[in-house]
Amino acid sequence: AIVEPVPAVYLTGHLHLHEIDSNLVVAFSTKDGSLKWRFQPYTPLYNFQASSINDGSFVFQDQTGGVYRLGVDDGKLLWY
């Protein structure tokens, strides 16, 4: 079966509609819902499932098996 990813949609102030495709990892502020950061992996993602050991970072895998580690607060790539 082929599954077409559905883009996520979110609203910001003044009802501006934004769309996020399946090749972005994004973080939103818990205070006001604003976009904190975005990260584009080298290869598209499918069935995103991140893991963290509560050290300020998280890891996830892309479609080809590439593993990424990003900082939670800034989305900075720590290693690939």
C-alpha positions as CSV (number, residue, x, y, z in Angstrom):
1,A,0.0,0.0,0.0
2,I,1.1,3.6,-0.7
3,V,0.2,6.1,1.9
4,E,0.2,9.8,0.9
5,P,1.4,12.0,3.8
6,V,-1.1,14.7,4.8
7,P,0.6,18.0,5.6
8,A,0.1,19.5,9.1
9,V,-1.6,22.8,9.2
10,Y,-1.4,25.4,12.0
11,L,-2.6,28.9,12.6
12,T,-0.6,31.8,13.9
13,G,-1.6,35.3,15.0
14,H,-4.1,37.1,12.8
15,L,-5.3,33.6,11.5
16,H,-2.3,33.1,9.1
17,L,-2.5,29.6,7.9
18,H,0.8,27.6,7.5
19,E,1.4,24.2,6.1
20,I,4.2,21.8,7.1
21,D,5.1,19.1,4.6
22,S,6.3,15.6,5.6
23,N,9.9,16.5,5.4
24,L,10.1,18.9,8.3
25,V,10.5,18.5,12.0
26,V,9.1,21.5,13.9
27,A,8.8,22.7,17.5
28,F,6.2,25.1,18.8
29,S,6.3,27.2,21.9
30,T,4.1,25.9,24.8
31,K,3.5,29.4,25.9
32,D,2.0,31.0,22.8
33,G,2.0,28.3,20.1
34,S,4.5,30.2,17.9
35,L,7.0,28.3,15.8
36,K,10.3,27.9,17.7
37,W,12.3,26.1,15.0
38,R,12.2,23.9,12.0
39,F,14.6,21.2,10.7
40,Q,14.7,19.6,7.3
41,P,16.2,16.1,7.3
42,Y,18.3,15.0,4.3
43,T,15.7,12.4,3.4
44,P,11.9,12.5,3.8
45,L,10.3,11.1,7.0
46,Y,7.5,8.6,7.5
47,N,5.9,7.6,10.7
48,F,7.9,10.0,12.8
49,Q,8.7,8.5,16.3
50,A,11.3,10.4,18.2
51,S,13.1,9.1,21.3
52,S,14.7,11.1,24.1
53,I,16.6,10.3,27.4
54,N,15.7,13.7,28.8
55,D,19.2,15.2,28.1
56,G,18.0,18.1,26.0
57,S,18.1,16.2,22.7
58,F,16.1,13.6,20.8
59,V,16.8,11.1,18.0
60,F,14.7,10.0,15.1
61,Q,15.2,8.0,11.8
62,D,14.4,8.9,8.2
63,Q,13.0,6.6,5.4
64,T,16.5,5.3,4.5
65,G,17.6,4.5,8.0
66,G,19.6,7.7,8.6
67,V,19.6,8.6,12.3
68,Y,19.5,12.2,13.5
69,R,20.1,13.8,16.9
70,L,18.7,17.3,17.4
71,G,18.7,19.7,20.3
72,V,15.2,20.1,21.8
73,D,15.5,23.9,22.5
74,D,17.0,25.0,19.2
75,G,16.6,22.1,16.7
76,K,20.3,22.2,16.0
77,L,21.7,19.0,14.4
78,L,24.0,17.4,16.9
79,W,24.9,14.4,14.8
80,Y,23.8,12.4,11.8
